[in-house]
Amino acid sequence: MNYLFINCSKNKNGVTSELGKTVLKGMKSDKLHLADYSIKQIDQEHDKRTDQFKEVFAQFKEADVILIGTPVYWSSMTGYLKTFIDRFTDVIDENVEGKEVYLIVQGTAPEDAIPFIEHVIKHVCHRFNMKYKGFVQNKEAAKRLNKIL
Ligand SMILES: Cc1cc2nc3c(=O)[nH]c(=O)nc-3n(C[C@H](O)[C@H](O)[C@H](O)COP(=O)(O)O)c2cc1C
């Protein structure tokens, strides 16, 4: 199984990143920080040389299990993640069927945002026939998921 952690925080060594490490501890896995990539807003990717969506999507396609981690920004997912999801419109006919998707959502008071963020991820999984497997909000849940994986 190929495991991929996609950190959608602006911080490469923040809480989201730490939870991702905990979930995947002891496992061979890949990690990418969306903050390292220049992914343009949908329909603003005029300069194909600098837009890196396809590069990130190629790594997504390689994985069997994908762990998406986002902090809450203004009661929602981060813009990094939303832009990435919007750009899936460009690859609507790609086959990513059967991939397992887990979610990390955390913040200072994230409860209002979690159902919405989970709803969006479920929607994307449903559209692309991927399997949404659940979410982690804190260290304890991350340790539990590590044992399951
Ligand atoms: C722009 C911005 C907006 C934020 N808005 C919220 C919010 O609405 N609700 C919340 O619970 N936390 C909010 N936070 C706090 C972060 O979610 C929190 O500090 C989180 O642990 C950061 O994760 P990180 O260390 O992986 O970057 C916000 C942080 C930033 C930078």
The ligand as a Gaussian input file, in Angstrom:
#p B3LYP/6-31G(d) Opt

LIG

0 1
 C       -6.130000      32.466000       8.842000
 C       -6.475000      31.652000      10.049000
 C       -7.787000      31.487000      10.424000
 C       -8.136000      30.666000      11.497000
 N       -9.453000      30.481000      11.795000
 C       -9.812000      29.542000      12.738000
 C      -11.174000      29.222000      12.958000
 O      -12.085000      29.779000      12.354000
 N      -11.463000      28.248000      13.863000
 C      -10.480000      27.571000      14.561000
 O      -10.794000      26.648000      15.312000
 N       -9.168000      27.879000      14.385000
 C       -8.810000      28.858000      13.496000
 N       -7.486000      29.161000      13.274000
 C       -6.467000      28.510000      14.128000
 C       -5.825000      27.291000      13.482000
 O       -6.765000      26.396000      12.947000
 C       -5.000000      26.550000      14.540000
 O       -4.004000      27.410000      15.075000
 C       -4.363000      25.300000      13.989000
 O       -3.905000      24.507000      15.068000
 C       -3.203000      25.604000      13.040000
 O       -2.730000      24.378000      12.508000
 P       -1.248000      24.242000      11.947000
 O       -0.325000      24.319000      13.136000
 O       -1.190000      22.912000      11.281000
 O       -1.043000      25.369000      10.995000
 C       -7.124000      30.019000      12.245000
 C       -5.772000      30.219000      11.890000
 C       -5.459000      31.021000      10.809000
 C       -4.000000      31.197000      10.425000

